[in-house]
Each structure stands twice: as structure tokens, then as C-alpha cells.
Amino acid sequence: MAPFELGPGDIAPGEPADKVSVALDRFRLEDASTIEDFDRGYRLLDAEFGPLNELERREVLERWFLRGSLSPPDAAIRAFYHLLTIFDRDGRVAAVRDGFSAVDPSAPRVVELMSHSLVLPAWRRSGVGALLRAAPATYARQRAAPGADISIVAEMEPLDPTVPATLVRLLAYRRSGFRVVPPAVLAYAQPDFRDVDALGVEPVPIPFLLVVRQVGEEGRDTIRPDRAVALVDHIAAIHRPSVRPDQLDRIREVATRHVALDGPDLPLWRLPESASDLERLAPLLRSRVLPLFPEAWHGRPAGDPQRELELLRGGSGA
């Protein structure tokens, strides 16, 4: 494995400096460089995300890893895969993250997709999560041309009051300078990673929220329309080698149908400060988000917003 060092601008200003300092001293970051490194990381991610159909097939990611990129050499946007493992002092794996750098040299722009992030149970609340959130900025910076826009984006499930992990993730990303792209403005869905042709079924994209960190501009509550659409196009460049193109075209059509490239900047929502921040949490509820997507993509009633809000209020103690 290759040592991996975070730069001073990679850790967002909102992260707790003392906790980050302790984590940097305690943990060792390593970029996967051998198939054994990849195998260990993939098996851990697959155990967590595979049953949810939220992880690409192993053969797909292994090809990305071995070749670095599956994008055509002449593609306008080229994507590169990476996998990071974080070890504790005793050599045990504490956390794993994989992701992609999607690079458009002509813009110039880099969009870093935070694909999968896993902190193993023994190391939760240890500060290692802050290192996982900062690492994509390091990968993006390594690929970026001078003056390039750098955006870090994560696909996140809508808030489900019955699944506490969805709330935990939203709260964590606030500290790292992320904002929510309002789903009424940009209704993004993750592709269906199944081999749909082999199964003989139509793809069913998964409605998600996009959260974005505009590196160096973390305080902005808006995003330019072209930069917002670029998030969708760069993510599509990442997924294009492994999913049917018509699926990506449909995802883009739904996501960008309300965006005017020559229009004003688009709003970004601040993430909630706590579990009791109901004003910011309510618009992120699955019952509010799913109706913005084709019903076939979620296949079940979106739920009752008032009921979900009551569950949320009860769980927060508000």
C-alpha cells in the first residue's frame, strides 16, 4: 500500500481541530496499490453495502482498480478509481473509503464522488470519520489543474426516521462544509448497479440526495447552474462503463429538468445542526423527497410527511 497524506486545505474548516489532530496522530492512511489491498477493502464494503444494492459488482470495480480508469482515452470527462484504508496503531483496519475522481481538463473541473464510506464499529466516534471526509479533497487536488473548480459530492439516502444511520450521516457531513442540493431543484438518482440485461429486467434507479462541498468555498449557500449540472455529468462519466447508457440519460433528464444553465445561481441548503433541527430535517424526509421522482423508481408509497415528522420529533426529543 502507498502512504497517503492529507494536505492543510483538505480538512474542512468546520471539522473539530482537536479531534482531527488526535486522529491524525493515531491512524495511518494507505492508498490501495495491490490486488490484495483492493480485496481486503472491497470485502468490507461489500458486507455493508452489497445487500442494499448500493455497491458496484466486484468485477467492475476490480477492472477500475487494475486499470486506473475505464473511461475512453478521448473522453471529455475521464474518471479514476481509488480505495483508501485507514489503520489503527495496532494494524487493525478502522475504516475504508472508495471513490472516483472525474476530471474535465477543459473546464477545468474535478468532481470527486465519495462512493462508499465505512467506519468499523470499534472506531466510531474516534475522529476517523473526519479523515474519511477529508481524503477525497486530497485525491481531487492530486488530479486538478491550477485554478480548477473542485467539488466533492456524496449520494445520500433521504432521511428515514426508522433508520437512524440516515440521520447520523447527514449530521456528520455538516461539519465538513457540505450543503444539500435541494431535490426539488436537482432530483438525482443513483443508477441500478445490477446486471439488468442478464436478469431480464428494466433498471430501477435509486432516489438519493446530493450533498456537495465546494472546496475553498465552503461558506457559499448557492451553486452555479453549470457546476450543479456538472455534478450529474461527472457522476455519469464514472458510471457509464458499467451501466446501460439509457439509464444514465434518463437519470440526467429527471435531475436537470428544472435547471436553466443561463439562469441564476441555485440555492443550497445547510445541513441540520442536530437531531432536533426539525426545520432543516423535514425537507429531507423520504416522504418529501420520493414524490419528486418517477414512482417506478421507489416502488412503494412515499409515506406520510406528518407521520414521519412525528417519528423524527419523538426520536429527537423535541
DRENTOR-377267 format. One record per residue (C-alpha): residue in three letters; chain; x, y, z. Coordinates in nm, 4 decimals, decimal comma. Layout:
BEGIN
PANU   res   chain          u          v          w
PANU   ALA       A          X          Y          Z
...
***
This chain:
BEGIN
PANU   res   chain          u          v          w
PANU   MET       A     0,0000     0,0000     0,0000
PANU   ALA       A     0,1087     0,3572    -0,0638
PANU   PRO       A     0,1192     0,6118     0,2213
PANU   PHE       A    -0,1456     0,8832     0,1886
PANU   GLU       A    -0,1104     1,2306     0,3391
PANU   LEU       A    -0,3810     1,4921     0,3768
PANU   GLY       A    -0,2952     1,8492     0,2842
PANU   PRO       A    -0,3754     2,1536     0,5011
PANU   GLY       A    -0,6709     2,2633     0,2867
PANU   ASP       A    -0,8215     1,9178     0,2589
PANU   ILE       A    -0,9772     1,9133     0,6043
PANU   ALA       A    -1,2811     2,1403     0,6017
PANU   PRO       A    -1,2793     2,4405     0,8384
PANU   GLY       A    -1,5807     2,3089     1,0299
PANU   GLU       A    -1,4166     1,9883     1,1480
PANU   PRO       A    -1,3183     1,9922     1,5206
PANU   ALA       A    -0,9460     2,0685     1,5133
PANU   ASP       A    -0,8597     1,8891     1,8378
PANU   LYS       A    -1,0350     1,5674     1,7371
PANU   VAL       A    -0,8769     1,5748     1,3922
PANU   SER       A    -0,5317     1,6278     1,5431
PANU   VAL       A    -0,5721     1,3240     1,7688
PANU   ALA       A    -0,6971     1,1158     1,4738
PANU   LEU       A    -0,4049     1,2182     1,2532
PANU   ASP       A    -0,1652     1,1063     1,5243
PANU   ARG       A    -0,3454     0,7800     1,5907
PANU   PHE       A    -0,4332     0,6493     1,2426
PANU   ARG       A    -0,2358     0,5598     0,9307
PANU   LEU       A    -0,3865     0,6266     0,5874
PANU   GLU       A    -0,2906     0,3987     0,2973
PANU   ASP       A    -0,3891     0,4148    -0,0698
PANU   ALA       A    -0,4543     0,0669    -0,2128
PANU   SER       A    -0,1861    -0,0328    -0,4632
PANU   THR       A    -0,2088    -0,4141    -0,4889
PANU   ILE       A    -0,4908    -0,6553    -0,5628
PANU   GLU       A    -0,4603    -0,7813    -0,2045
PANU   ASP       A    -0,5219    -0,4266    -0,0796
PANU   PHE       A    -0,8259    -0,4000    -0,3044
PANU   ASP       A    -0,9606    -0,7388    -0,1993
PANU   ARG       A    -0,9493    -0,6559     0,1707
PANU   GLY       A    -1,1235    -0,3212     0,1239
PANU   TYR       A    -1,3830    -0,4496    -0,1187
PANU   ARG       A    -1,4847    -0,7403     0,1055
PANU   LEU       A    -1,5503    -0,4997     0,3929
PANU   LEU       A    -1,7529    -0,2635     0,1737
PANU   ASP       A    -1,9459    -0,5498     0,0163
PANU   ALA       A    -2,0535    -0,6836     0,3546
PANU   GLU       A    -2,2012    -0,3423     0,4387
PANU   PHE       A    -2,3382    -0,2156     0,1071
PANU   GLY       A    -2,3786    -0,5219    -0,1140
PANU   PRO       A    -2,7067    -0,6391     0,0467
PANU   LEU       A    -2,8541    -0,2904    -0,0181
PANU   ASN       A    -2,7667    -0,2999    -0,3910
PANU   GLU       A    -2,5518     0,0118    -0,3336
PANU   LEU       A    -2,2159    -0,1306    -0,4425
PANU   GLU       A    -2,0937    -0,1973    -0,7939
PANU   ARG       A    -2,0239    -0,5596    -0,8841
PANU   ARG       A    -1,6786    -0,6769    -0,7826
PANU   GLU       A    -1,5663    -0,7482    -1,1387
PANU   VAL       A    -1,6499    -0,3896    -1,2332
PANU   LEU       A    -1,4571    -0,2224    -0,9525
PANU   GLU       A    -1,1678    -0,4662    -0,9883
PANU   ARG       A    -1,1297    -0,3619    -1,3512
PANU   TRP       A    -1,1330     0,0040    -1,2455
PANU   PHE       A    -0,8705    -0,0677    -0,9821
PANU   LEU       A    -0,6380    -0,2652    -1,2083
PANU   ARG       A    -0,6601    -0,0215    -1,4994
PANU   GLY       A    -0,6938     0,3042    -1,3029
PANU   SER       A    -0,9607     0,4272    -1,5436
PANU   LEU       A    -1,2193     0,2651    -1,7682
PANU   SER       A    -1,3042     0,5950    -1,9377
PANU   PRO       A    -1,2181     0,6151    -2,3090
PANU   PRO       A    -0,8840     0,7947    -2,3509
PANU   ASP       A    -1,0525     1,0652    -2,5621
PANU   ALA       A    -1,3496     1,1181    -2,3278
PANU   ALA       A    -1,4212     1,4790    -2,2322
PANU   ILE       A    -1,4552     1,3665    -1,8692
PANU   ARG       A    -1,2234     1,0887    -1,7507
PANU   ALA       A    -1,2805     0,9060    -1,4237
PANU   PHE       A    -1,0218     0,7399    -1,1983
PANU   TYR       A    -1,0870     0,4929    -0,9166
PANU   HIS       A    -0,9188     0,4793    -0,5756
PANU   LEU       A    -0,9598     0,2936    -0,2486
PANU   LEU       A    -0,8332     0,4152     0,0892
PANU   THR       A    -0,7835     0,2055     0,4019
PANU   ILE       A    -0,7205     0,3542     0,7462
PANU   PHE       A    -0,5370     0,1514     1,0088
PANU   ASP       A    -0,5148     0,1953     1,3844
PANU   ARG       A    -0,1777     0,1842     1,5610
PANU   ASP       A    -0,2109    -0,1911     1,6146
PANU   GLY       A    -0,2522    -0,2553     1,2418
PANU   ARG       A    -0,6245    -0,3298     1,2505
PANU   VAL       A    -0,8452    -0,1801     0,9795
PANU   ALA       A    -1,0509     0,1038     1,1257
PANU   ALA       A    -1,2170     0,2441     0,8136
PANU   VAL       A    -1,2422     0,2082     0,4364
PANU   ARG       A    -1,3462     0,4524     0,1666
PANU   ASP       A    -1,3553     0,4189    -0,2092
PANU   GLY       A    -1,4367     0,6783    -0,4687
PANU   PHE       A    -1,3700     0,8323    -0,8068
PANU   SER       A    -1,2072     1,1478    -0,9384
PANU   ALA       A    -1,3897     1,2678    -1,2516
PANU   VAL       A    -1,1715     1,5148    -1,4390
PANU   ASP       A    -1,2675     1,7627    -1,7124
PANU   PRO       A    -0,9406     1,9375    -1,8106
PANU   SER       A    -1,1135     2,1846    -2,0429
PANU   ALA       A    -1,3367     2,3382    -1,7733
PANU   PRO       A    -1,1092     2,2907    -1,5739
PANU   ARG       A    -1,3033     2,0937    -1,3134
PANU   VAL       A    -1,2715     1,7903    -1,0854
PANU   VAL       A    -1,5731     1,6268    -0,9224
PANU   GLU       A    -1,4855     1,3775    -0,6543
PANU   LEU       A    -1,7517     1,1154    -0,5865
PANU   MET       A    -1,7433     0,9761    -0,2334
PANU   SER       A    -1,8756     0,6347    -0,3274
PANU   HIS       A    -1,8736     0,4249    -0,0100
PANU   SER       A    -1,7549     0,5029     0,3394
PANU   LEU       A    -1,7319     0,2554     0,6244
PANU   VAL       A    -1,6119     0,3111     0,9801
PANU   LEU       A    -1,5951    -0,0217     1,1597
PANU   PRO       A    -1,7904    -0,0306     1,4872
PANU   ALA       A    -1,4942    -0,0247     1,7260
PANU   TRP       A    -1,3710     0,3058     1,5793
PANU   ARG       A    -1,6909     0,5074     1,5571
PANU   ARG       A    -1,6677     0,8483     1,7291
PANU   SER       A    -1,2878     0,8194     1,7229
PANU   GLY       A    -1,2339     1,1046     1,4741
PANU   VAL       A    -1,1514     0,8679     1,1892
PANU   GLY       A    -1,4689     0,9807     1,0103
PANU   ALA       A    -1,3218     1,3299     0,9670
PANU   LEU       A    -1,0218     1,1770     0,7899
PANU   LEU       A    -1,2527     0,9836     0,5571
PANU   ARG       A    -1,4413     1,3031     0,4752
PANU   ALA       A    -1,1188     1,4945     0,4027
PANU   ALA       A    -0,9439     1,2295     0,1905
PANU   PRO       A    -1,1493     1,2964    -0,1269
PANU   ALA       A    -1,0176     1,6535    -0,1337
PANU   THR       A    -0,6650     1,5113    -0,1402
PANU   TYR       A    -0,7452     1,2801    -0,4304
PANU   ALA       A    -0,9146     1,5636    -0,6218
PANU   ARG       A    -0,6266     1,8041    -0,5614
PANU   GLN       A    -0,3816     1,5496    -0,6995
PANU   ARG       A    -0,5773     1,5437    -1,0273
PANU   ALA       A    -0,6747     1,9112    -1,0533
PANU   ALA       A    -0,5190     2,1608    -1,2913
PANU   PRO       A    -0,4285     2,5032    -1,1478
PANU   GLY       A    -0,7403     2,7091    -1,0841
PANU   ALA       A    -0,9785     2,4167    -1,1338
PANU   ASP       A    -1,3177     2,4009    -0,9635
PANU   ILE       A    -1,3112     2,1170    -0,7112
PANU   SER       A    -1,6392     1,9745    -0,5878
PANU   ILE       A    -1,6810     1,6778    -0,3572
PANU   VAL       A    -2,0157     1,5084    -0,3787
PANU   ALA       A    -2,1844     1,2265    -0,1911
PANU   GLU       A    -2,5017     1,0372    -0,2748
PANU   MET       A    -2,7135     1,0019     0,0379
PANU   GLU       A    -3,0400     0,8277     0,1152
PANU   PRO       A    -3,3344     1,0540     0,2010
PANU   LEU       A    -3,3888     1,0815     0,5738
PANU   ASP       A    -3,5831     0,7855     0,7139
PANU   PRO       A    -3,6796     0,8267     1,0820
PANU   THR       A    -3,6864     0,4470     1,1202
PANU   VAL       A    -3,3241     0,4148     1,0004
PANU   PRO       A    -3,1009     0,6106     1,2442
PANU   ALA       A    -2,7956     0,5817     1,0183
PANU   THR       A    -2,9528     0,8171     0,7633
PANU   LEU       A    -2,9674     1,0917     1,0283
PANU   VAL       A    -2,6172     1,0217     1,1592
PANU   ARG       A    -2,4680     1,0663     0,8110
PANU   LEU       A    -2,6485     1,3946     0,7488
PANU   LEU       A    -2,5264     1,5391     1,0780
PANU   ALA       A    -2,1678     1,4289     1,0108
PANU   TYR       A    -2,1407     1,5943     0,6709
PANU   ARG       A    -2,2375     1,9379     0,8023
PANU   ARG       A    -1,9046     1,9657     0,9831
PANU   SER       A    -1,7176     1,9064     0,6580
PANU   GLY       A    -1,8602     2,2043     0,4729
PANU   PHE       A    -2,1253     2,0166     0,2764
PANU   ARG       A    -2,4592     2,1577     0,1636
PANU   VAL       A    -2,7654     1,9771     0,0279
PANU   VAL       A    -2,8645     2,0343    -0,3317
PANU   PRO       A    -3,2451     2,0730    -0,2907
PANU   PRO       A    -3,4081     1,7723    -0,4562
PANU   ALA       A    -3,6823     1,9958    -0,5975
PANU   VAL       A    -3,4029     2,1737    -0,7867
PANU   LEU       A    -3,1895     1,8711    -0,8783
PANU   ALA       A    -3,3611     1,5339    -0,8260
PANU   TYR       A    -3,0668     1,2955    -0,8520
PANU   ALA       A    -3,0892     0,9154    -0,8525
PANU   GLN       A    -2,8140     0,6555    -0,8232
PANU   PRO       A    -2,8013     0,4038    -1,1095
PANU   ASP       A    -2,9217     0,0482    -1,0689
PANU   PHE       A    -2,5942    -0,1475    -1,0449
PANU   ARG       A    -2,7486    -0,4867    -1,1144
PANU   ASP       A    -2,6699    -0,6675    -1,4405
PANU   VAL       A    -3,0179    -0,5816    -1,5669
PANU   ASP       A    -2,9659    -0,7358    -1,9105
PANU   ALA       A    -2,8656    -1,0699    -1,7612
PANU   LEU       A    -3,1618    -1,0532    -1,5230
PANU   GLY       A    -3,4005    -0,9516    -1,7987
PANU   VAL       A    -3,5372    -0,6545    -1,6048
PANU   GLU       A    -3,5530    -0,2802    -1,6532
PANU   PRO       A    -3,3167    -0,0711    -1,4381
PANU   VAL       A    -3,4654     0,0932    -1,1298
PANU   PRO       A    -3,2569     0,3963    -1,0252
PANU   ILE       A    -3,2499     0,4741    -0,6531
PANU   PRO       A    -3,3634     0,8241    -0,5465
PANU   PHE       A    -3,0907     0,9965    -0,3474
PANU   LEU       A    -2,9948     1,3348    -0,2142
PANU   LEU       A    -2,6773     1,5012    -0,3356
PANU   VAL       A    -2,4618     1,6767    -0,0789
PANU   VAL       A    -2,1753     1,8848    -0,2118
PANU   ARG       A    -1,8671     2,0565    -0,0773
PANU   GLN       A    -1,7315     2,3322    -0,2992
PANU   VAL       A    -1,3685     2,3155    -0,1915
PANU   GLY       A    -1,2388     2,6583    -0,0926
PANU   GLU       A    -1,5933     2,7978    -0,0998
PANU   GLU       A    -1,7489     2,6003     0,1826
PANU   GLY       A    -1,9393     2,9048     0,3100
PANU   ARG       A    -2,1423     2,9535    -0,0095
PANU   ASP       A    -2,5155     2,8834     0,0070
PANU   THR       A    -2,5508     2,8782    -0,3723
PANU   ILE       A    -2,4047     2,6879    -0,6652
PANU   ARG       A    -2,3765     2,7957    -1,0282
PANU   PRO       A    -2,6150     2,6091    -1,2602
PANU   ASP       A    -2,3315     2,4777    -1,4773
PANU   ARG       A    -2,1495     2,3477    -1,1711
PANU   ALA       A    -2,4666     2,1755    -1,0459
PANU   VAL       A    -2,5275     2,0047    -1,3818
PANU   ALA       A    -2,1589     1,9100    -1,3916
PANU   LEU       A    -2,2118     1,7066    -1,0742
PANU   VAL       A    -2,4612     1,4884    -1,2629
PANU   ASP       A    -2,2467     1,4669    -1,5766
PANU   HIS       A    -1,9285     1,3794    -1,3881
PANU   ILE       A    -2,1043     1,1101    -1,1863
PANU   ALA       A    -2,2454     0,9747    -1,5142
PANU   ALA       A    -1,8927     0,9573    -1,6572
PANU   ILE       A    -1,7984     0,7426    -1,3589
PANU   HIS       A    -2,0901     0,5021    -1,4033
PANU   ARG       A    -2,1008     0,4918    -1,7838
PANU   PRO       A    -1,8581     0,1985    -1,8266
PANU   SER       A    -2,0703    -0,0262    -1,6026
PANU   VAL       A    -2,4391     0,0605    -1,6579
PANU   ARG       A    -2,6625     0,0977    -1,9605
PANU   PRO       A    -2,6306     0,4450    -2,1177
PANU   ASP       A    -3,0080     0,4871    -2,1479
PANU   GLN       A    -3,0340     0,4606    -1,7692
PANU   LEU       A    -2,7868     0,7474    -1,7244
PANU   ASP       A    -2,9661     0,9561    -1,9868
PANU   ARG       A    -3,2954     0,9147    -1,8020
PANU   ILE       A    -3,1339     0,9989    -1,4673
PANU   ARG       A    -2,9929     1,3194    -1,6185
PANU   GLU       A    -3,3281     1,4105    -1,7730
PANU   VAL       A    -3,5061     1,3830    -1,4390
PANU   ALA       A    -3,2270     1,5511    -1,2409
PANU   THR       A    -3,1813     1,8588    -1,4573
PANU   ARG       A    -3,5359     1,9232    -1,5810
PANU   HIS       A    -3,5728     2,2358    -1,3655
PANU   VAL       A    -3,2212     2,3764    -1,4159
PANU   ALA       A    -3,1584     2,6626    -1,6597
PANU   LEU       A    -2,7885     2,6884    -1,7426
PANU   ASP       A    -2,8248     3,0608    -1,8147
PANU   GLY       A    -3,0357     3,1195    -1,5034
PANU   PRO       A    -2,9421     3,2478    -1,1582
PANU   ASP       A    -2,7342     3,0547    -0,9083
PANU   LEU       A    -2,9177     2,7673    -0,7428
PANU   PRO       A    -2,9770     2,7524    -0,3672
PANU   LEU       A    -2,8002     2,5086    -0,1401
PANU   TRP       A    -2,9479     2,4048     0,1937
PANU   ARG       A    -2,7445     2,3992     0,5091
PANU   LEU       A    -2,7397     2,0609     0,6746
PANU   PRO       A    -2,9077     2,0220     1,0151
PANU   GLU       A    -2,7098     2,1097     1,3255
PANU   SER       A    -2,8621     1,8361     1,5418
PANU   ALA       A    -3,1365     1,5751     1,5592
PANU   SER       A    -3,3689     1,8452     1,6964
PANU   ASP       A    -3,3135     2,0794     1,3987
PANU   LEU       A    -3,6526     1,9862     1,2553
PANU   GLU       A    -3,6762     2,2865     1,0226
PANU   ARG       A    -3,3798     2,1634     0,8177
PANU   LEU       A    -3,4536     1,7934     0,8605
PANU   ALA       A    -3,8172     1,7997     0,7443
PANU   PRO       A    -3,7469     1,8731     0,3725
PANU   LEU       A    -3,5026     1,5804     0,3647
PANU   LEU       A    -3,7569     1,3201     0,4769
PANU   ARG       A    -3,8162     1,0385     0,2319
PANU   SER       A    -4,1867     1,1249     0,2237
PANU   ARG       A    -4,0928     1,4725     0,0946
PANU   VAL       A    -3,8166     1,3573    -0,1424
PANU   LEU       A    -3,9562     1,0479    -0,3161
PANU   PRO       A    -4,2595     1,2181    -0,4782
PANU   LEU       A    -4,0120     1,4285    -0,6805
PANU   PHE       A    -3,9052     1,1130    -0,8688
PANU   PRO       A    -4,0865     0,8725    -1,1018
PANU   GLU       A    -4,2890     0,6360    -0,8850
PANU   ALA       A    -4,1359     0,3338    -1,0573
PANU   TRP       A    -3,8007     0,4319    -0,9063
PANU   HIS       A    -3,9085     0,3812    -0,5472
PANU   GLY       A    -4,1878     0,1303    -0,5980
PANU   ARG       A    -4,3735     0,1984    -0,2764
PANU   PRO       A    -4,5741     0,4798    -0,1220
PANU   ALA       A    -4,3547     0,7687    -0,0212
PANU   GLY       A    -4,5082     0,7757     0,3253
PANU   ASP       A    -4,6938     1,0368     0,5240
PANU   PRO       A    -4,4869     1,3528     0,5881
PANU   GLN       A    -4,6717     1,4319     0,9094
PANU   ARG       A    -4,6204     1,0806     1,0443
PANU   GLU       A    -4,2506     1,0860     0,9564
PANU   LEU       A    -4,2137     1,4267     1,1188
PANU   GLU       A    -4,3760     1,2961     1,4359
PANU   LEU       A    -4,1369     0,9989     1,4390
PANU   LEU       A    -3,8488     1,2376     1,3890
PANU   ARG       A    -3,9703     1,4678     1,6639
PANU   GLY       A    -4,0051     1,1744     1,9023
PANU   GLY       A    -3,6577     1,0444     1,8210
PANU   SER       A    -3,5004     1,3877     1,8687
PANU   GLY       A    -3,6722     1,4534     2,1988
PANU   ALA       A    -3,8117     1,7783     2,0577
***
